[in-house]
């Protein structure tokens, strides 16, 4: 019974840590969102709202794809290396 309680406590703490990490990630993403939008507005100008939105969407898509590829590479398991038997 005590082991089950400790296991549940561990799962709760792990879930809380995951939620907090996700929340900080969201806050950082929102900050970057505003920074990139402001940069594009400065570069393109306020009169070209649609152009700015498309530029913003393209930039964010490229960043998301590159980040996804890099993260996938970082967490992937290392390839199995061939073993040579020397006699």
Residue, then its C-alpha position, 0 to 999 in steps of 0.5 A: x500500500x505504501x509503495x502505491x502511495x509513493x508511486x502515485x506521489x511520484x506520478x503527480x510530481x512528474x505531471x506537475x513538473x511537465x505542466x510547469x515546463x509546458x507553461x514556461x514554454x508557452x510563455x517563451x513562445x508568446x514572447x517570441x511571437x510578439x518580438x517576431x511580429x514587431x520585427x516584421x512590422x518594422x521591416x515591412x511597414x504597417x501598410x502591408x498587413x497581409x504581406x507581413x502576416x505571410x512573411x511571419x507565417x513562413x518564418x515561423x513554419x521554417x523555425x518550427x520545422x528546423x526545431x522539430x528536426x533538431x529535437x528529433x535528432x537529439x532524442x533519437x537513439x544512437x544507431x547500433x554499431x557493427x561489432x567486429x570479432x577479432x580472432 
